[in-house]
């Protein structure tokens, strides 16, 4: 049985994810650090020490083939893909072998621009449509990952 993991530090769709996990009768595990501690009914919470990438390493060590991971982190998504998991972002975009290299390259380029003193636009304000798109895409993903009874 697949598990849904949430990189819960700053994730805007935790409640939506738990709701879908319940619909599909999948376990849902929230992983967060001590600075972002949260507890929600219907999900197990794993709290890790605060530190760079601490949540990512705990999550990637738990994920197994076929698991679903909600994350905004391209590096974590790449590690999940390597373990044959199914990473998806908070807007419903699936990370795939076809798009991960481009996303990692764009992240690297943005880091170089910022390091050189440049500024980049931040993300747009989150909308109701973002949440609806995420819910639809996560449901679609669950339907493809969960074998029919």
Secondary structure, 3 states (H helix, E strand, C coil): CCEEEEECCCCCCHHHHHHHHHHCCCEEEEEEEHHHCCCCCCCEEEEECCCCCHHHHHHHHHCCCCCEEECCCHHHHHHHHHCCCEEECCCCCECCCCCHHHHHHHHHHHHHHHHCCCCCCCCCCCCHHHHHHHHHHHHHHHHHHCCCC
